[in-house]
Amino acid sequence: MSQPVPSPIPVLIDNAPPRRTQITGALAILACAACCTLPLLIAAGLLTGAGAAFLEQTLLAVAAGLAALALGMWWLHRRRSTKRASASCRCASTTCGC
């Protein structure tokens, strides 16, 4: 009689972004939202046109940098978790799907 084939060890890959990526992404959204409030600050007289132009360019650069940083950290996290999951697979058969 043949023996039942043992089930393969499930490979768990963490697809959720880590906390540092979520915080960096939230800061990028906050910088973008602050950039959108500049016309209101000009209309209220709290900011001049020249100050708004400088602040707009700065906030756009900060938002783009933070977004790129968040995406890079998430990519690095997924790469490491995939490598860790594939290294933990110890099945002898090549058909286990590890």
N, C-alpha and C positions, 0 to 999 in steps of 0.2 A: 504494500500500500504506500502511496506517496504521502509525504508530509505536507501540511499546508505551508504556503509561502508566508513568512513573517511580513507583516505590514511595514512599509518604510517609515522611518522617523520623519514626522512632519517638519518641513522647513518653514520657520516663521521669519518673515522679513518685515521689519518695522517700516511702514510707509508713512506714518504720521510725522509731521514736522516736529523737531524737538523744541523745547521751550525757548531757547535762544533765537531760533529762527522765527518763531511767532512774535517775540518781542521786537525783533529787528523789523519785521514786516509791519507791525503796528506802528512803529516809529516812522516808517516810510509813509504810511497812510496819513499819519498825523502831520508830517511835513507837507504833504500834498494838500491836505485840508487847510493848513495855515496859509498856503499859497493862494487858495481860493478865497480866503477872507480878506486879502489885500485891498480889493476895490471898496469893501465896506469900511476899512480903516482909513482909506483916502477920503471917502465921502464924509466920514465922521470928523475929519480934520486931525486925526491922530498921526497921520503919516503923510509926508510930502511925496510928490511924483518921483523925485530922484531917489529918495529912500526906498520907495516901493519897487522901483526898477532894480535896485541893488538887492533888496531882500528877495524879490521874485527869482532872480538868477541864482542866488545862494540856496533858496529853499528847493528849487528844482534840481540843483546839483546834489544836494543832500538827500532828497527823496530818491533820485536815481541811484546814488551810491548805496543807500540802505537797501533798496530793492535788490540790487545786484548782489550785495553781501548776503541777504537773506536767502536768495536762490542758490548761491554758492554753498552756503552752510547746509542747506537742505540736500543738495546734490551730494556733498561730502558725507553727510549722515547716511543717506541711502546706499552709497557705495560701500561704506564701512559695514553697515548692517548686512548687506548682501554677501560681502566677503566673509563676514563672521558666520553667517548662516550656512554658506557652502562649505566652510572649513569644519563645521560641526557635524556634517553629514558623514556617517560612518557605515554605510551599508556596503556589503561585499558585492552585491549584484549591480550590474550596470543598468538594470531595468527599473530601479527604484525611483527614478525621477529626481534625484538630488541635484 
